[in-house]
């Protein structure tokens, strides 16, 4: 059917006149077609720009395809139908990731193992500085992921400290409250790291915000947040991160818990389930009064003292 034709009657003379007039002026049709093409092209270009802006990664967005690995560890041997462990056995194989150290709980004598040079993994100004190896593996993964979105200047500025070095810092900085007494600093564990960006304090920066948002994916927590100073008894330190392992960091971050609160939560609940990155973790809190801990066959696990009398066991199906 002709677009100008009324189906109920024949074409009106005025319509025929319009057709004849268009035939006499073909350049008007050409101009109309060109105008349509220009409008279509402009709409397509704007839509393309809008789509590009919508999906371009922001400075705070971790690439969705990146899934950091679990820390390397040796799975414990399986038994035929179950794995049964006593408190003493778990204590002997503790990796100490979740040790609580603060003004009330001192650094145990048995920690600070598996230390390696930070400069072999990430940027640092001190080539002799040391840190726990598992912590460094995940710190490098975190820095590499940040570099993928343009944050390429993260540095580790503090790692493991000896008792003597902590004493020296404490004598120098006691008035500031930024140095813990020797024997009560997380830096003596080997799992705590101070981070700067291009040598500058990361507080109130895009880089600092990115770490606070995504460090849990790599097993790190911001140890001393600003709104928890009444619990940690430590001033806000936006640069101080502590490695605790991925499922624990995830749970603490998404439930707004510092380490003191998390250990108390586990002590009261004794067993929780955490689903992280599609994997299910069962976390047990074990005390010396418990006769045994029985894990189902086919599970891997690691155990850590909490430094308050309990052991935290992290188990997952392999």
C-alpha positions in Angstrom: 0.0 0.0 0.0 1.3 3.4 -0.9 2.2 5.3 2.3 0.2 8.4 1.1 -3.0 6.4 0.2 -6.1 6.3 2.4 -7.4 2.7 2.3 -11.0 3.9 2.4 -11.0 6.0 -0.7 -8.9 6.8 -3.8 -6.0 9.2 -3.6 -7.0 12.8 -2.9 -6.0 15.2 -5.7 -3.8 17.1 -3.2 -1.8 13.9 -2.6 -1.3 13.4 -6.3 -0.1 17.0 -6.4 2.4 16.4 -3.7 3.8 13.4 -5.6 4.2 15.4 -8.8 5.9 18.3 -6.9 8.4 15.8 -5.4 9.2 14.4 -8.8 9.9 17.9 -10.0 12.3 18.6 -7.1 14.4 15.4 -6.7 17.1 17.3 -4.8 14.8 17.6 -1.8 14.5 13.8 -1.5 18.3 13.5 -1.7 18.7 16.1 1.0 16.2 14.4 3.2 18.0 11.0 2.8 21.4 12.7 3.7 19.8 14.3 6.7 18.5 11.0 7.9 22.0 9.4 7.5 23.6 12.2 9.4 21.1 11.9 12.3 21.5 8.1 12.4 25.3 8.4 12.5 25.2 11.0 15.3 22.8 8.9 17.4 25.1 5.8 16.9 28.2 7.7 17.9 26.6 9.1 21.0 25.3 5.6 22.0 28.8 4.2 21.5 30.4 6.9 23.7 27.7 6.3 26.3 28.3 2.6 26.3 32.1 3.0 26.5 31.7 5.4 29.5 29.3 3.0 31.2 31.7 0.0 31.1 35.1 1.6 31.5 36.7 0.5 34.7 36.7 3.0 37.6 39.9 3.5 39.7 38.2 1.4 42.4 37.1 -1.6 40.3 39.0 -4.9 40.4 39.1 -6.7 37.1 36.3 -9.3 37.4 38.5 -12.0 35.7 41.2 -11.9 38.3 40.8 -14.5 41.1 43.9 -14.5 43.4 45.0 -17.9 44.4 44.9 -19.3 47.9 48.2 -19.0 49.8 50.4 -22.0 48.9 50.3 -24.6 51.7 50.8 -28.3 52.1 47.5 -30.1 52.7 47.4 -32.4 55.7 47.3 -36.2 55.0 43.8 -37.7 54.8 42.6 -40.6 56.8 40.2 -43.3 55.4 36.9 -41.8 56.5 37.7 -38.7 58.6 40.5 -36.6 60.0 40.7 -36.5 63.7 43.0 -34.0 65.4 43.7 -33.1 69.0 44.3 -29.6 70.3 48.0 -30.5 70.7 48.3 -31.7 67.1 46.7 -28.5 65.8 49.0 -26.4 68.0 52.1 -28.1 66.4 51.1 -27.3 62.8 49.8 -23.7 63.4 50.8 -21.2 60.7 50.0 -18.3 63.1 48.1 -16.2 60.5 45.5 -15.2 63.0 47.6 -14.4 66.1 46.2 -11.5 68.0 48.9 -9.1 69.2 48.0 -5.8 71.0 48.6 -4.1 74.3 47.0 -7.0 76.1 48.5 -10.0 74.2 52.2 -10.1 73.6 54.1 -11.6 70.7 54.7 -15.3 71.3 58.3 -16.6 71.2 57.7 -19.1 68.4 56.6 -16.8 65.6 58.5 -14.9 62.8 59.2 -17.9 60.7 59.5 -18.3 56.9 60.8 -14.7 56.5 62.1 -13.6 53.0 63.2 -10.3 51.5 60.4 -8.0 50.5 62.5 -6.6 47.6 62.3 -10.1 45.9 58.5 -9.6 45.5 57.4 -6.0 45.6 58.9 -2.5 45.5 60.5 -1.2 48.7 63.1 1.3 49.7 64.8 -1.1 52.0 66.3 -4.1 50.2 67.0 -5.9 53.5 63.5 -5.6 54.9 61.8 -9.0 55.6 58.2 -10.4 55.6 56.5 -13.7 55.8 56.6 -15.5 52.4 52.9 -16.3 52.2 52.1 -12.7 53.1 54.4 -11.5 50.3 52.9 -13.8 47.7 49.5 -12.3 48.3 50.9 -8.7 48.6 52.5 -9.1 45.2 49.1 -10.4 43.8 47.4 -7.3 45.3 49.9 -4.9 43.9 49.8 -6.6 40.4 46.0 -6.3 40.4 46.3 -2.6 41.3 48.8 -2.0 38.5 46.2 -3.4 36.0 44.0 -0.4 36.7 46.8 2.2 36.8 48.0 2.1 40.4 51.6 1.2 39.7 53.5 2.9 42.6 52.5 0.9 45.7 55.4 0.2 48.0 56.0 -1.7 51.2 57.6 0.6 53.7 57.6 -1.5 56.8 57.6 -5.2 57.4 59.1 -7.5 60.0 60.8 -5.8 63.0 63.1 -7.3 65.6 62.5 -6.7 69.2 65.5 -4.4 69.3 64.2 -2.3 66.4 60.8 -2.1 67.9 62.3 -0.9 71.1 64.3 1.8 69.2 61.1 3.0 67.4 59.2 3.0 70.7 61.8 5.2 72.4 61.7 7.6 69.5 57.9 7.8 68.9 56.4 7.0 72.3 54.8 10.5 72.5 53.0 10.1 69.1 51.2 6.8 70.0 52.2 5.4 66.6 54.7 2.8 67.9 53.6 -0.1 70.1 55.8 -1.2 73.1 58.3 -3.9 72.1 56.7 -7.3 72.3 53.3 -5.8 71.5 53.7 -4.9 67.8 52.2 -6.8 64.9 55.3 -6.0 63.0 57.2 -8.5 65.1 55.0 -11.3 63.7 56.0 -10.9 60.0 52.4 -10.7 58.8 51.9 -6.9 59.0 53.0 -4.5 56.3 52.9 -0.7 56.0 52.0 0.5 52.5 52.6 3.8 50.8 51.9 5.0 47.3 55.0 6.6 45.6 56.4 7.2 49.0 53.3 9.2 50.2 50.8 8.5 52.9 47.8 6.7 51.3 45.3 8.3 53.7 42.5 10.2 52.0 43.7 9.0 48.5 42.2 7.0 45.7 44.9 4.4 46.2 44.1 4.1 49.9 40.4 3.8 49.1 41.1 1.0 46.7 43.1 -0.9 49.3 40.3 -0.6 51.8 37.8 -1.8 49.3 39.7 -4.7 47.8 42.5 -5.8 50.1 40.2 -8.6 51.6 40.4 -10.4 48.2 44.1 -11.0 48.9 43.7 -11.9 52.6 44.5 -8.5 54.1 42.6 -6.3 56.5 43.0 -2.7 57.4 44.1 -3.4 60.9 43.5 -0.1 62.6 40.4 1.7 61.1 39.4 5.1 62.3 36.1 4.1 63.8 37.5 1.2 65.8 40.2 3.0 67.9 38.2 2.4 71.0 38.6 -1.4 70.5 42.2 -1.6 69.0 43.6 1.2 71.3 45.7 2.3 68.3 45.2 5.5 66.3 43.9 5.3 62.7 46.7 3.9 60.5 45.5 3.9 56.9 48.8 2.4 55.8 48.9 -0.6 58.2 47.6 -3.9 56.7 47.7 -7.3 58.2 47.5 -10.7 56.4 45.0 -13.1 57.9 43.9 -15.3 54.9 41.2 -14.7 52.4 38.0 -16.1 54.0 38.8 -14.4 57.3 39.6 -11.1 55.6 36.4 -11.3 53.6 34.2 -12.0 56.7 35.8 -9.3 58.8 35.6 -6.7 56.0 32.0 -7.4 55.2 30.9 -7.5 58.8 32.9 -4.5 59.9 35.0 -6.4 62.5 38.5 -5.8 63.6 40.6 -8.8 64.6 39.7 -8.4 68.3 36.0 -8.6 67.5 36.4 -11.4 65.0 38.2 -13.7 67.5 35.6 -12.9 70.1 32.9 -13.8 67.5 34.5 -17.1 66.7 34.9 -17.9 70.4 31.2 -17.4 71.0 30.0 -19.2 67.9 32.6 -22.0 67.7 31.8 -22.8 64.0 30.9 -20.6 61.0 30.6 -21.0 57.3 32.1 -18.5 54.9 31.5 -18.6 51.1 34.2 -16.7 49.3 34.8 -16.7 45.5 32.5 -19.7 45.0 34.4 -21.8 47.6 32.8 -22.8 51.0 35.0 -22.6 54.1 34.1 -24.0 57.5 35.9 -22.2 60.3 36.2 -23.9 63.7 37.2 -22.4 67.0 39.0 -25.1 69.1 40.0 -24.9 72.8 42.1 -27.2 74.9 38.9 -28.4 76.6 37.7 -29.9 73.3 38.7 -33.6 73.0 39.2 -33.7 69.3 38.2 -31.9 66.1 36.9 -34.2 63.4 37.0 -33.1 59.8 35.2 -34.9 57.0 37.2 -36.9 54.5 38.3 -34.9 51.5 39.0 -31.6 53.3 42.1 -29.5 53.3 42.8 -27.2 56.2 45.2 -25.0 58.1 45.3 -24.0 61.7 46.4 -20.9 63.6 46.8 -20.0 67.2 44.8 -16.9 68.1 47.1 -16.0 71.1 44.2 -15.9 73.5 44.0 -19.7 74.2 42.2 -21.0 71.2 43.1 -22.4 67.8 41.2 -21.3 64.6 40.9 -24.1 61.9 40.1 -23.1 58.4 38.8 -26.1 56.3 37.6 -26.4 52.7 36.7 -29.3 50.4 39.4 -30.1 47.8 
